[in-house]
Amino acid sequence: MLEKYIEMFDDLLVVDEPVSRAVDASRILKANEEVPVLFTDLDGYRAVGNMWGARERIARGIGIDKKDLLRVLLTAMERPEECIIEENPAFTENILTDFDLTESPIPKYFPKDGGHYITSGVISAEFGGKRNLSFHRMMVLDSGRLVVRLVPRHLYSMYNQAREEGEDLRIAISIGLPPEVLLAAAMSVSYDTDESQLASAISFIARDERLKLARLNSGLYVPADSEYVFEGRITPELVDEGPFVDITGTYDEVRKQPVIEIDSIYHVNNPIFHLLLPGGNEHFLLMGLPREPVIYRSVQNVIPTVHDVRLTEGGCSWLNGVVSITPQRRGDAKNAIMAAFSGHPSMKRVIVVDEDVDIHDDREVEWAVATRSQPDTDITIVSGARGSSLDPSLKEDGTTAKIGIDATIPTDKNRSLFIKASFDEK
């Protein structure tokens, strides 16, 4: 539960005065993005935001060093672990069948949002023998209904299969989760992969513990360490969803999306609601960090000497990236560029650098571009590629142009001319 993570943070900002759920909490979170913020009176509820807005905090929450994040995620993808079942999870201490979502801790983040939004909710679903965990934004419609944004991925497929069989899709929404569950739910893996087993693998690698799941009355399994669980069904009914500020900090368009009917709400005693500020650092990392091992694996398939991958905050941890490799021969960097785009089709700019460049330092990356590349020979432009729907500059037909920059040391030149001087050299 979130209390144990909050106690880890010595930079925690505690806001004790009453704060409104309608935009006021967002202003405080935005003004204090570098630190976790605990609200003790968010219209009478407890809530926390900016928890996982730094790689160091995510790593600490999992129980590993920051430098091991990529390795642990890669290993988890390759070796999922079975979960264990907890019979009496803490969230079953309170089960509500008479509730009003409009009076819940669910906040409104920005003034022009279509309503109050769940942004940190992970949906658990099972259909046709498959189990899925995934992130989705959900807007409050009334006392017992939400509208969910579904993109054409695994939950969308389950929803369509259920509709074809004339059924609602049973789901559960978990809020207030361990970081390994949040990362696993945002990973892009095959339809046959159970993301809860990825979360279990992360936990097992880091702490020699497996993820605990709990079984609801509906038969669905959810993370046992949830603060809140909303149990319900995705129905065939479609209504307007949005506007909503997404990861780019701009308002996404309004679309017809499916309605969720909530049947019951579970929560622990004195729960803490997780606020995930749209377009904030925490949003960047929880959405972008799980994509980095996918990009790494794609590049590794063509360039075995890949070292690291990062989706940059300046590109919303979604649209721009940096890849570190050791080129073996001419053309390796260009192959890395194309593989990176293949691994993450939403990316529109990638810079490839040598292993001596710290890809987590934007100044070093820009230095590499300035001193190791020439625009007329080291830039690759791809036109008419599929782009991200989150990019407001996307063309009307859904395509975009992509740019790749080879900022590695030219293989046909004297390498020593491109290396920074050091006081330790002899």
C-alpha positions in Angstrom: 0.0 0.0 0.0 1.1 3.6 -0.6 1.8 4.5 3.0 5.1 2.4 3.0 6.4 4.2 -0.1 5.5 7.6 1.2 7.5 6.9 4.3 10.6 6.3 2.0 10.6 9.9 0.7 12.6 12.4 2.7 11.6 15.2 0.3 7.8 14.7 0.7 5.7 17.8 0.7 2.7 17.6 3.0 -0.2 19.8 2.3 -2.4 19.9 5.4 -4.8 22.7 4.5 -8.0 21.9 2.6 -7.6 21.6 -1.2 -10.3 21.3 -3.9 -10.3 18.3 -6.2 -11.3 20.7 -9.1 -7.9 21.9 -10.5 -6.4 23.3 -7.3 -4.6 20.1 -6.5 -3.2 20.1 -10.1 -1.8 23.6 -9.6 0.1 22.4 -6.5 1.4 19.3 -8.2 2.6 21.3 -11.2 4.4 23.8 -9.0 6.2 21.1 -7.1 6.9 18.5 -9.8 10.3 17.5 -8.4 8.9 16.2 -5.1 6.1 13.9 -4.0 3.1 15.7 -2.6 0.7 14.3 0.0 -2.7 16.0 0.5 -4.3 15.2 3.8 -7.6 17.0 3.0 -8.4 16.8 -0.7 -12.1 17.6 -0.2 -12.0 15.4 2.8 -9.9 12.6 1.2 -6.2 11.7 1.4 -4.3 11.8 -1.9 -0.7 11.7 -3.2 0.8 12.9 -6.5 4.3 13.1 -8.1 5.2 9.9 -6.3 7.0 8.3 -9.3 8.2 11.5 -11.0 11.9 10.6 -10.8 13.8 7.4 -11.9 15.5 7.4 -8.5 12.2 7.1 -6.7 10.8 4.4 -9.0 14.0 2.4 -8.5 13.9 2.9 -4.7 10.3 1.9 -4.6 11.1 -1.4 -6.4 14.2 -2.0 -4.4 16.9 -1.6 -7.0 19.5 1.0 -8.1 18.5 3.5 -10.8 21.2 2.2 -13.2 19.5 -1.3 -13.1 16.0 -0.2 -14.2 16.5 -1.1 -17.8 18.1 -4.5 -17.0 15.4 -5.5 -14.6 12.6 -4.6 -17.0 14.3 -6.5 -19.8 14.8 -9.5 -17.6 11.1 -9.4 -16.5 10.0 -9.4 -20.1 12.1 -12.4 -20.8 11.3 -14.4 -17.7 7.8 -13.7 -16.3 7.0 -15.1 -12.8 3.8 -16.6 -11.5 1.9 -14.6 -8.9 0.7 -15.8 -5.5 -2.8 -15.4 -4.2 -3.7 -13.5 -1.0 -6.9 -14.6 0.6 -7.8 -11.5 2.7 -6.4 -8.3 1.1 -6.7 -5.1 3.0 -8.9 -3.5 0.4 -11.7 -5.9 1.3 -12.0 -4.2 4.7 -14.5 -1.8 3.1 -16.9 -2.8 0.3 -19.4 -0.2 -1.0 -22.4 -0.9 -3.2 -24.0 2.4 -2.5 -21.7 5.2 -3.7 -21.5 8.4 -5.8 -18.5 8.8 -8.1 -19.1 12.5 -8.3 -18.4 12.8 -4.6 -15.3 10.5 -4.7 -11.7 11.7 -4.6 -11.5 11.6 -8.4 -10.1 15.0 -9.4 -10.5 17.4 -12.3 -7.0 18.2 -13.5 -7.4 21.1 -16.0 -10.1 23.8 -16.5 -11.2 22.6 -19.9 -11.2 18.9 -19.1 -14.5 17.2 -19.9 -14.9 16.2 -16.3 -13.2 14.5 -13.3 -10.7 11.9 -14.4 -9.1 8.7 -13.1 -5.6 8.8 -14.5 -3.6 6.4 -12.4 -6.1 3.5 -12.7 -4.9 0.1 -14.0 -7.7 -2.0 -15.5 -7.7 -5.8 -14.9 -9.6 -7.9 -17.4 -9.9 -11.5 -18.5 -11.5 -12.9 -21.6 -11.0 -16.0 -23.7 -8.4 -17.4 -21.4 -6.3 -14.2 -21.5 -5.5 -11.8 -18.7 -4.6 -8.2 -19.1 -3.4 -5.2 -17.0 -3.4 -1.8 -18.7 -3.5 1.9 -18.1 -6.5 3.9 -19.3 -7.9 7.3 -18.5 -11.5 7.3 -17.3 -13.9 10.3 -17.0 -16.7 10.4 -14.5 -20.1 10.6 -16.1 -22.4 10.4 -13.1 -22.8 8.6 -9.7 -22.1 5.2 -11.1 -20.6 5.4 -14.6 -17.3 6.3 -16.2 -16.3 6.6 -19.9 -12.9 4.9 -20.8 -10.5 5.8 -23.5 -9.7 2.6 -25.4 -6.9 2.5 -28.0 -6.6 -0.6 -30.3 -4.6 -2.8 -28.0 -5.3 -5.7 -25.8 -8.2 -4.5 -23.7 -9.8 -3.1 -26.8 -9.6 -6.6 -28.4 -11.2 -8.2 -25.3 -13.9 -5.6 -25.3 -14.7 -6.3 -29.0 -14.7 -10.1 -28.4 -17.1 -9.6 -25.5 -19.4 -7.5 -27.7 -19.4 -10.1 -30.4 -20.6 -12.6 -27.9 -23.3 -10.2 -26.6 -21.6 -9.7 -23.2 -20.3 -6.8 -21.2 -16.6 -7.1 -20.4 -16.1 -7.6 -16.7 -13.2 -5.4 -15.4 -11.7 -4.0 -12.2 -9.9 -0.7 -11.8 -7.1 -0.6 -9.2 -5.7 2.6 -7.8 -2.8 3.2 -5.5 -0.4 0.5 -6.8 3.2 -0.6 -6.3 5.6 0.8 -9.0 6.3 -2.6 -10.5 2.6 -3.0 -11.3 2.4 0.5 -12.8 5.4 -0.2 -15.0 4.2 -3.7 -16.1 0.7 -2.3 -17.0 2.4 0.2 -19.4 4.6 -2.4 -21.1 4.0 -3.3 -24.7 4.1 -7.1 -24.9 2.3 -9.9 -26.8 -1.4 -10.6 -26.3 -0.5 -13.9 -24.7 1.6 -12.2 -22.0 0.0 -11.6 -18.6 1.3 -8.3 -17.3 0.7 -9.3 -13.7 3.4 -11.9 -14.3 5.8 -9.2 -15.5 5.1 -7.2 -12.3 5.7 -10.4 -10.3 9.1 -10.9 -12.1 10.2 -7.3 -11.4 9.4 -7.9 -7.7 11.1 -11.3 -7.7 14.3 -9.9 -9.3 14.4 -7.0 -7.0 13.3 -8.4 -3.6 12.8 -12.2 -4.1 9.1 -11.7 -3.7 6.3 -12.4 -6.1 3.3 -10.2 -6.8 0.3 -10.9 -4.7 -3.1 -11.1 -6.4 -6.6 -11.2 -4.8 -9.7 -12.7 -6.3 -12.9 -10.6 -6.4 -16.4 -11.9 -6.2 -16.6 -11.6 -10.0 -13.7 -14.0 -10.4 -11.2 -11.3 -11.6 -7.8 -11.1 -10.0 -6.4 -7.7 -9.0 -3.2 -6.6 -7.3 -3.7 -7.3 -3.6 -1.9 -4.1 -2.5 -4.4 -1.8 -4.1 -5.7 1.2 -2.2 -9.0 1.3 -4.1 -10.6 -1.3 -6.4 -13.6 -0.3 -8.6 -15.4 -3.4 -9.9 -17.6 -3.1 -13.0 -18.3 -3.8 -16.6 -17.4 -2.1 -20.0 -20.7 -1.9 -21.8 -21.5 -1.4 -25.6 -22.8 2.2 -24.8 -20.7 4.9 -26.4 -20.6 8.5 -25.2 -18.3 11.6 -25.7 -15.0 11.3 -23.8 -12.9 14.5 -23.3 -11.5 17.0 -23.8 -8.5 15.9 -21.7 -4.9 17.1 -21.3 -2.7 14.2 -22.3 1.0 13.6 -22.1 2.0 16.5 -24.4 0.3 19.0 -22.1 -2.2 19.8 -24.9 -5.9 18.9 -25.0 -6.7 15.7 -26.8 -9.8 15.5 -29.0 -13.3 14.4 -28.0 -14.2 10.8 -29.2 -17.0 8.4 -28.7 -15.8 5.8 -26.2 -17.3 3.0 -24.1 -19.1 3.4 -20.8 -18.1 1.6 -17.7 -20.8 0.8 -15.1 -19.4 0.4 -11.6 -21.0 -2.2 -9.4 -18.9 -2.0 -6.2 -16.0 -0.1 -4.7 -13.4 -1.6 -2.3 -10.9 0.3 -0.3 -8.5 -0.1 2.5 -9.0 1.8 5.8 -8.0 5.5 5.5 -7.0 5.1 1.8 -4.8 7.3 -0.2 -5.9 8.1 -3.8 -3.1 8.3 -6.4 -3.2 11.5 -8.4 -1.3 11.2 -11.7 -0.9 14.7 -13.2 -1.4 14.6 -17.0 1.7 15.9 -18.8 3.8 15.8 -15.6 7.0 14.1 -14.9 5.3 11.1 -13.3 3.1 10.7 -16.4 6.2 10.9 -18.6 8.1 8.2 -16.7 5.2 5.7 -16.1 4.3 5.9 -19.8 7.8 6.2 -21.3 10.0 4.1 -19.1 8.3 0.8 -19.9 8.8 1.5 -23.6 12.6 1.7 -23.2 13.3 -2.0 -22.9 11.1 -2.6 -26.0 13.2 -0.1 -28.0 16.4 -1.6 -26.6 15.5 -5.1 -27.7 14.5 -3.9 -31.1 17.9 -2.1 -31.6 19.8 -5.1 -30.1 18.4 -7.3 -32.8 20.4 -5.4 -35.4 23.2 -3.8 -33.2 24.3 -6.2 -30.5 26.5 -3.4 -29.0 23.6 -1.3 -27.8 24.1 0.1 -24.2 21.2 2.2 -23.2 17.9 3.8 -24.3 16.1 6.8 -23.0 12.8 8.6 -24.0 13.5 12.2 -23.1 11.3 14.4 -21.0 11.5 17.2 -23.6 9.8 14.9 -26.0 7.2 14.0 -23.3 9.0 10.7 -22.8 7.1 9.5 -25.8 8.1 11.3 -29.0 11.9 11.8 -28.7 14.6 9.4 -27.7 18.3 8.7 -27.4 20.1 5.4 -28.0 23.7 4.6 -27.0 25.7 2.1 -29.1 29.2 1.2 -30.0 29.3 1.3 -33.8 31.3 -1.5 -35.3 31.2 -0.3 -38.9 29.7 2.4 -41.1 25.9 2.3 -41.2 25.4 0.9 -37.7 24.0 4.1 -36.4 21.5 4.3 -39.3 20.4 0.8 -38.6 20.0 1.6 -35.0 17.8 4.6 -36.0 15.5 2.5 -38.0 15.3 -0.2 -35.4 14.4 2.3 -32.7 11.5 3.6 -34.8 10.4 0.1 -35.3 10.5 -0.7 -31.6 8.5 2.4 -30.7 6.4 3.6 -33.7 5.2 6.7 -31.9 8.7 8.1 -31.7 9.4 10.9 -34.2 13.0 11.8 -33.4 15.9 9.6 -32.2 19.5 10.5 -31.7 22.2 7.8 -31.7 25.3 8.5 -29.7 28.5 6.6 -28.6 28.8 4.9 -25.2 30.9 7.8 -23.8 27.9 10.1 -23.9 25.6 10.2 -20.9 22.1 9.8 -22.5 20.5 11.0 -19.3 22.2 14.4 -19.7 20.5 16.5 -22.4 23.5 18.8 -22.5 25.9 16.0 -23.4 23.5 14.7 -26.0 23.3 18.1 -27.7 27.1 18.3 -27.5 27.4 15.0 -29.4 25.0 16.3 -32.1 27.0 19.6 -32.3 30.5 18.0 -32.5 30.0 14.6 -34.1 27.4 15.0 -36.8 26.9 16.8 -40.1 23.3 17.7 -41.2 23.9 16.8 -44.9 25.2 13.3 -44.2 24.1 12.2 -40.7 20.4 13.0 -40.7 17.8 10.4 -41.8 14.3 11.6 -42.6 11.4 9.2 -43.0 8.2 10.7 -44.5 4.7 9.3 -44.4 5.2 7.0 -41.4 2.5 6.2 -38.9 2.6 8.6 -36.0 1.3 9.0 -32.5 -2.3 10.2 -32.0 -0.9 12.1 -29.0 1.1 14.4 -31.3 -1.0 17.5 -32.1 1.2 18.1 -35.2 0.1 14.8 -36.7 -1.1 15.0 -40.3 -4.8 14.5 -41.1 -4.1 11.1 -42.5 -2.5 9.9 -39.3 1.1 10.0 -40.6 4.1 12.0 -39.5 7.7 12.5 -40.6 10.5 11.1 -38.5 14.1 12.3 -38.1 17.1 10.3 -37.0 20.4 11.8 -36.1 23.7 9.9 -36.2 25.8 11.7 -33.5 28.3 8.9 -33.2 32.0 9.4 -34.0 32.7 8.8 -37.7 34.3 5.4 -38.1 36.6 6.7 -40.9 38.1 9.5 -38.8 40.7 9.8 -35.9 38.6 8.9 -32.8 40.9 10.9 -30.5 39.8 14.2 -32.2 36.2 13.7 -30.9 37.0 12.8 -27.3 36.7 15.4 -24.5 39.9 16.2 -22.8 40.3 14.9 -19.3 42.5 15.9 -16.3 43.1 12.3 -15.7 44.8 11.6 -19.0 48.5 11.2 -19.3 
